[in-house]
């Protein structure tokens, strides 16, 4: 079994199937599970997405907000089991992949222009139709790999069985 195949199987097993579509510049509410001793609670963190990075199970995004006049940034792993939910509050319109320039800005200067979407597009996002294709594609890839692996194992077993039969004959 090659390393690429193992990695794809691992990622397919641990990646979340339904991840909401959001981009850099969007204002999001992130609900994250926090463990404090024996107690467990869900914490809400709302802010602007200033960065997305990585891929597969290692994909992360950074959210920035201002608390009591201080900028607070938090990096969230997208496929973490502790990440309960992500809700898009506002769709931002930006022309960059990294919004680090917001770190130097204060007050109203930190606002991002809003991206206006059509009612049809909003309905499509709300119903999750855009994810159906991605989920179907991922499941098809995993299914194909499993079938290929089973076919390879059955061929090996048949070859071993033929070798043992020849030994018994002699």
Secondary structure by P-SEA (a helix, b strand, c coil): ccaaaaaaaaaaaccccccccccccbbbbbbbbbbcccbbbbbbbbccccccccccccbbbbbbbbcccbbbbbbbcccccccccccccbbbbbccccccccccccccccbbbbbbbcaaaaaaaaacccaaaaaaaaaaaaaaaaaaaaaaaaaaaaaaaaaaaaaaac
